[in-house]
């Protein structure tokens, strides 16, 4: 399923004012459980956002794609479409519901679906002779909320799972230290550049 992230209304719905972290979870189910706990304790969950990070796509190969399987899948799809169209026409037929007409529509749909599937298969030129299912998953799921609710949210999640809350507090402290070190290194690098510029001799008169 796809979304349209460029729509202004959607961007507004997926944004928070000064978001802060309530916790990082390994699975979506854990993040969902945390938000559900907040909701059960009357926390303003309308100001909560679940963010999946480090996205990756998993594709599970389910089998070999042969001409027979292509024809069978196309015919089956066409049969369902033919059945739907045939029943609609039969219901509104002034001569009454004709089963023969429905069966004829189903047969035509199966034939059309099979032909269409074979044509599409030929266009692939054998570059994808397998079937698969795919899903986009995240390595981590972070629960965020607006800054004005973060203290209450962390308090509730501490009550829910004290051990996880302690681990999350350690993680935030480590992240803050990493950010501090990175900012200090960047400031030192800028200072060194300024020193080098200042030590360069000026033009000789």
Secondary structure, 3 states (H helix, E strand, C coil): CCCCCCCHHHHHHCCCCCEEEEEEECCHHHHHHHHHHHHHCCCCHHHEEEEEEEEEEEEEEEEECCHHHHHHHHHHHHHHHHHHHHHHHHHCCCCCCCHHHHHHHHHHHHHHHHHHHHHHHHHCCCCCCEEEEEEEEEEEEEEEEEHHHHHHHHHHHHHHCHHHHHHHHHHHHHHHHHHHHHHHHHHHHHHHHHHHHHHCCCCCC
